């Protein structure tokens, strides 16, 4: 997909994708670059910068979508917006584009010039992709892996399904039996890392003898090199923000708490089926507390203490005590 004249990057600069695709690539292509500060200010900054292209997380794209519908609800325009979407979709099938007429007020709230959203993180729902397409903004989904210098696949403009087409400098294979249609995704190519810094054990655990990097994602690759991601390995969780959380390491940290015998970490999903935060279920040691109420209070206090030492993306938002 061709970059526009002004790209706004709403990703932190410690994201490999943010630094490469949000700053270096647009500058190389001759585009102006605007760098956003954080998710909480994204709507105001979009109006301020008026970009024609925007790089953001799945979480932010979902929040903009929700904000548009909430605004329609507040102004009693929900029914009208639904009718416009249905009419716009039918007209575009006939080659007639009236998105500027129907959705001018939405475009104005997004700076007035926005044409493309480049979205990183977990695959976004087809409902939201279709919505942006219907209002005249192309949402281009990407799959991003830090170990592969950021983006590994791009969704084609107008595409609704699939995670995207594999970039040209990478090759992929599915680690599975020949009879199976999907398997574990392995990658090899120029943008794949050489290894983890000063950690040979971790490096050897993800590379095989032929130099294939085992991503931990499961999916399939069709004849057109279209990548379809259907899941991920048990010991990682990818948030809607694009950050990956190591489950096994987090469970070990929780099990080090003095009153915990066993812990299991699980993802918490929003209504769009994106992972928004992390929860944990714990089994306490015998006699850890005299009553259930005390046990809950003690566990919440211990989790608050642990969260202060954890990165924002790995913090526990919900705790369940199991018998």
C-alpha positions as CSV (number, residue, x, y, z in Angstrom):
1,X,0.0,0.0,0.0
2,X,1.3,3.4,-1.0
3,X,2.0,5.9,1.9
4,X,0.3,9.2,1.9
5,X,1.7,12.8,2.2
6,X,1.3,12.9,6.0
7,X,1.7,9.9,8.2
8,X,0.8,10.0,11.9
9,X,2.4,7.4,14.1
10,X,0.4,6.6,17.2
11,X,2.7,3.9,18.4
12,X,5.4,4.2,21.1
13,X,8.9,4.5,19.7
14,X,10.0,1.4,21.6
15,X,7.8,-0.6,19.2
16,X,10.0,-1.8,16.3
17,X,7.1,-1.3,14.0
18,X,6.6,2.3,15.2
19,X,10.2,3.3,14.6
20,X,10.6,1.6,11.2
21,X,7.2,1.8,9.6
22,X,5.9,4.9,11.4
23,X,9.0,7.1,11.0
24,X,11.8,5.7,8.8
25,X,9.7,4.3,5.9
26,X,7.5,7.5,5.6
27,X,10.6,9.7,5.6
28,X,12.3,7.6,3.0
29,X,9.1,7.8,0.8
30,X,9.0,11.6,1.2
31,X,6.1,11.8,3.6
32,X,5.7,14.2,6.5
33,X,5.7,12.4,9.9
34,X,3.7,13.3,13.0
35,X,4.3,11.5,16.2
36,X,1.5,11.1,18.7
37,X,1.9,11.0,22.4
38,X,-0.4,8.3,23.8
39,X,-3.7,6.5,23.2
40,X,-5.7,8.8,25.5
41,X,-5.0,11.8,23.3
42,X,-5.3,10.1,19.9
43,X,-8.6,11.7,18.8
44,X,-7.4,15.2,19.6
45,X,-4.1,14.7,17.9
46,X,-5.7,13.2,14.7
47,X,-7.8,16.4,14.5
48,X,-4.7,18.6,15.2
49,X,-2.4,16.9,12.6
50,X,-5.0,16.0,9.9
51,X,-3.0,13.0,8.6
52,X,-4.0,11.1,5.5
53,X,-2.4,7.9,6.9
54,X,-2.4,6.7,10.5
55,X,-0.4,3.9,12.1
56,X,-2.0,2.6,15.3
57,X,-2.8,-0.5,17.4
58,X,-5.9,-2.7,17.1
59,X,-6.9,-1.4,20.5
60,X,-6.9,2.2,19.3
61,X,-8.8,1.3,16.0
62,X,-11.4,-0.3,18.2
63,X,-11.7,2.7,20.5
64,X,-12.1,5.1,17.5
65,X,-14.9,2.7,16.2
66,X,-16.6,2.7,19.6
67,X,-16.3,6.5,19.9
68,X,-18.0,7.0,16.5
69,X,-20.9,4.8,17.6
70,X,-21.1,6.4,21.0
71,X,-21.2,9.9,19.5
72,X,-24.0,8.7,17.1
73,X,-25.9,7.4,20.1
74,X,-25.5,10.7,22.0
75,X,-26.8,12.7,19.0
76,X,-29.7,10.3,18.2
77,X,-28.0,9.4,14.8
78,X,-27.5,5.6,15.4
79,X,-30.4,4.6,13.0
80,X,-29.3,7.2,10.4
81,X,-25.6,6.0,10.6
82,X,-26.8,2.4,10.1
83,X,-28.8,3.4,7.0
84,X,-25.9,5.3,5.5
85,X,-23.6,2.4,6.0
86,X,-26.0,0.0,4.3
87,X,-26.6,2.4,1.4
88,X,-22.9,3.2,1.0
89,X,-22.0,-0.5,0.9
90,X,-24.6,-1.2,-1.8
91,X,-23.5,1.8,-3.9
92,X,-19.8,0.8,-3.7
93,X,-20.7,-2.6,-5.1
94,X,-22.0,-0.8,-8.1
95,X,-18.8,1.4,-8.4
96,X,-20.5,4.5,-6.9
97,X,-18.6,6.1,-4.0
98,X,-20.7,8.6,-1.9
99,X,-18.7,8.2,1.3
100,X,-17.7,11.9,1.4
101,X,-21.4,12.9,1.2
102,X,-22.7,10.4,3.8
103,X,-19.8,10.5,6.3
104,X,-18.4,14.0,6.1
105,X,-19.1,14.7,9.8
106,X,-17.1,11.5,10.8
107,X,-14.2,12.4,8.5
108,X,-14.2,15.9,10.0
109,X,-13.9,14.5,13.5
110,X,-10.9,12.5,12.2
111,X,-9.0,15.5,10.8
112,X,-10.8,15.6,7.4
113,X,-8.1,13.9,5.3
114,X,-7.8,10.4,6.8
115,X,-7.7,7.7,4.1
116,X,-5.7,4.8,5.5
117,X,-5.3,3.1,8.8
118,X,-2.4,0.8,9.2
119,X,-3.3,-1.4,12.2
120,X,-0.8,-3.6,14.1
121,X,-1.4,-6.3,16.7
122,X,-3.9,-9.2,16.8
123,X,-6.1,-9.6,13.7
124,X,-9.0,-7.1,13.9
125,X,-12.6,-8.2,13.5
126,X,-14.1,-8.3,10.0
127,X,-17.0,-6.1,11.4
128,X,-14.7,-3.2,12.2
129,X,-12.7,-3.6,9.0
130,X,-16.0,-3.5,7.0
131,X,-17.1,-0.4,8.9
132,X,-14.0,1.6,8.1
133,X,-14.2,0.4,4.4
134,X,-17.9,1.6,4.2
135,X,-17.1,5.1,5.5
136,X,-14.2,5.5,3.0
137,X,-11.2,4.7,5.2
138,X,-9.2,1.7,4.2
139,X,-8.0,-0.3,7.2
140,X,-4.9,-2.2,6.3
141,X,-4.2,-4.9,8.9
142,X,-0.7,-6.1,9.6
143,X,0.9,-8.9,11.6
144,X,3.8,-7.6,13.6
145,X,6.6,-9.7,15.4
146,X,9.5,-7.8,17.0
147,X,11.9,-10.7,16.3
148,X,11.2,-10.1,12.6
149,X,11.9,-6.4,12.6
150,X,8.3,-5.5,12.9
151,X,5.8,-6.2,10.2
152,X,5.7,-9.7,8.6
153,X,2.5,-9.3,6.5
154,X,0.2,-6.6,5.1
155,X,-3.5,-6.9,4.3
156,X,-4.2,-5.7,0.8
157,X,-6.3,-2.4,0.5
158,X,-10.0,-3.3,0.7
159,X,-9.2,-6.7,2.2
160,X,-11.5,-7.8,5.0
161,X,-10.4,-11.4,5.8
162,X,-7.0,-12.8,6.5
163,X,-4.0,-11.4,8.3
164,X,-2.3,-10.2,5.1
165,X,0.1,-11.1,2.4
166,X,3.6,-12.1,3.5
167,X,6.2,-9.4,2.8
168,X,8.6,-10.2,-0.1
169,X,11.8,-10.6,2.0
170,X,10.3,-13.5,4.1
171,X,9.5,-17.1,3.3
172,X,7.2,-19.1,5.5
173,X,6.4,-22.8,6.1
174,X,3.9,-24.6,8.3
175,X,5.3,-27.0,10.8
176,X,2.6,-29.7,10.6
177,X,1.7,-33.0,9.1
178,X,1.0,-33.0,5.4
179,X,-2.7,-34.0,5.9
180,X,-3.3,-31.0,8.2
181,X,-4.4,-27.7,6.6
182,X,-2.8,-25.5,9.3
183,X,0.1,-25.7,11.7
184,X,2.8,-23.7,13.5
185,X,4.1,-20.8,11.5
186,X,7.9,-20.7,10.8
187,X,9.7,-17.8,9.1
188,X,13.1,-17.3,7.4
189,X,14.5,-14.2,5.7
190,X,16.5,-11.0,5.8
191,X,14.4,-9.3,8.5
192,X,14.4,-12.2,11.0
193,X,16.7,-11.6,14.0
194,X,20.1,-13.3,14.4
195,X,19.1,-14.2,18.0
196,X,18.4,-12.9,21.5
197,X,21.1,-10.7,22.9
198,X,23.5,-12.8,25.1
199,X,20.8,-15.5,25.5
200,X,21.9,-18.6,23.6
201,X,19.4,-20.8,25.3
202,X,16.4,-18.7,24.3
203,X,17.8,-18.4,20.8
204,X,18.2,-22.1,20.4
205,X,14.6,-22.7,21.6
206,X,13.1,-20.7,18.7
207,X,15.4,-21.6,15.8
208,X,15.8,-25.0,14.2
209,X,18.9,-26.5,12.4
210,X,17.7,-25.1,9.1
211,X,17.5,-21.5,10.4
212,X,13.7,-21.4,10.6
213,X,12.3,-19.1,13.3
214,X,9.4,-20.7,15.1
215,X,7.0,-17.8,15.8
216,X,4.7,-19.6,18.2
217,X,1.7,-18.6,16.0
218,X,-0.6,-21.1,14.4
219,X,-2.3,-20.7,11.1
220,X,-2.0,-21.4,7.4
221,X,-0.6,-19.9,4.2
222,X,-2.6,-20.1,0.9
223,X,-1.3,-20.3,-2.7
224,X,-1.3,-16.5,-3.0
225,X,1.0,-16.2,0.1
226,X,-2.0,-14.9,2.1
227,X,-1.3,-15.5,5.8
228,X,-4.1,-16.6,8.1
229,X,-3.4,-16.6,11.8
230,X,-5.7,-18.8,13.9
231,X,-4.1,-18.9,17.3
232,X,-0.9,-18.7,19.3
233,X,1.1,-21.0,21.5
234,X,0.1,-21.6,25.1
235,X,2.9,-19.6,26.7
236,X,2.2,-16.2,25.1
237,X,-0.7,-13.8,24.9
238,X,-0.8,-11.0,22.4
239,X,-2.7,-7.9,23.6
240,X,-4.8,-5.6,21.3
241,X,-2.0,-3.0,21.9
242,X,0.4,-5.4,20.0
243,X,2.5,-6.2,23.1
244,X,3.2,-9.9,23.8
245,X,3.1,-11.2,27.4
246,X,5.0,-14.4,28.4
247,X,2.5,-16.5,30.3
248,X,4.8,-19.1,31.9
249,X,7.1,-16.4,33.3
250,X,4.2,-14.4,34.7
251,X,2.7,-17.6,36.3
252,X,6.1,-18.3,38.0
253,X,6.1,-14.7,39.4
254,X,2.6,-15.2,40.9
255,X,3.5,-18.6,42.3
256,X,6.4,-17.0,44.2
257,X,3.8,-15.1,46.4
258,X,3.9,-16.7,49.8
259,X,0.2,-17.7,50.0
260,X,-0.1,-19.1,46.4
261,X,0.2,-22.7,45.6
262,X,-0.7,-22.7,41.9
263,X,-1.5,-20.0,39.3
264,X,-2.9,-19.9,35.8
265,X,-2.8,-16.8,33.7
266,X,-5.6,-16.2,31.1
267,X,-6.5,-13.5,28.6
268,X,-9.5,-11.2,29.1
269,X,-11.3,-10.2,25.9
270,X,-13.4,-7.1,25.0
271,X,-16.6,-7.2,22.9
272,X,-14.5,-7.1,19.7
273,X,-12.7,-10.3,20.8
274,X,-9.3,-8.6,21.2
275,X,-7.3,-9.2,24.4
276,X,-7.4,-6.1,26.6
277,X,-5.7,-7.3,29.8
278,X,-4.5,-10.3,31.8
279,X,-6.3,-12.2,34.6
280,X,-5.2,-15.0,36.8
281,X,-6.8,-17.9,38.7
282,X,-5.0,-19.0,41.8
283,X,-5.1,-21.9,44.3
284,X,-4.0,-20.8,47.8
285,X,-1.9,-22.7,50.3
286,X,-3.9,-24.6,53.0
287,X,-4.5,-22.3,55.9
288,X,-3.5,-19.2,54.0
289,X,-6.5,-17.2,55.4
290,X,-9.1,-17.9,58.0
291,X,-12.1,-17.1,55.7
292,X,-12.8,-16.4,52.0
293,X,-13.1,-12.6,52.5
294,X,-9.7,-12.4,54.1
295,X,-8.2,-14.6,51.4
296,X,-9.6,-12.2,48.7
297,X,-8.2,-9.1,50.5
298,X,-4.8,-10.7,51.0
299,X,-4.6,-11.8,47.4
300,X,-5.6,-8.4,46.0
301,X,-2.9,-6.8,48.2
302,X,-0.2,-9.2,47.0
303,X,-1.2,-8.7,43.3
304,X,-1.0,-4.9,43.8
305,X,2.5,-5.3,45.1
306,X,3.5,-7.5,42.2
307,X,1.9,-5.2,39.6
308,X,4.1,-2.3,40.8
309,X,7.2,-4.4,39.7
310,X,5.7,-5.5,36.4
311,X,5.6,-3.7,33.0
312,X,2.2,-2.1,32.2
313,X,1.3,-4.7,29.6
314,X,1.9,-7.6,32.0
315,X,-0.1,-6.3,35.0
316,X,-2.9,-8.5,36.4
317,X,-6.3,-6.9,36.2
318,X,-8.5,-9.6,37.6
319,X,-8.0,-12.3,40.2
320,X,-10.0,-15.5,40.8
321,X,-9.4,-17.7,43.8
322,X,-10.2,-21.4,43.1
323,X,-10.7,-24.1,45.6
